[in-house]
Amino acid sequence: MNWTGIELGLFSAFVIGIGFVWVIRLEYLVGAHVWKRVAGLGLVVCAASLLMPNFILAAIAGIVGGSIIWGAVELPHQEERVDHGLFRAHPARASRPRANARSAEHSHGSRPGLGKWWNF
């Protein structure tokens, strides 16, 4: 029996779960303006997966790199969720640079939460 697929699936679920946590913490502690640097790190990890000596290491590096890239894309959205009051804002947040220069416009509309995407 080959358990590789099950193991990689469980690892993917774990990395995605950790991704939720680090996106929230990074936006709280540093801010969302670093999203391009984080995406660059994710691209480096994905590129490193191309040089791995075996399939398992390449798959692990690819999963981690993809999760980092996805988290980087989510950082500006997390900034918006903080603006809407869904998450706690850092006390020094007003003095930090913003990921989006146009802070009045949000991708989810004017309603808090998921806004235009979930108004049934």
Helices and strands as residue ranges (DSSP letters): H 4-29, G 32-34, H 35-49, H 55-83, G 93-95, G 115-118
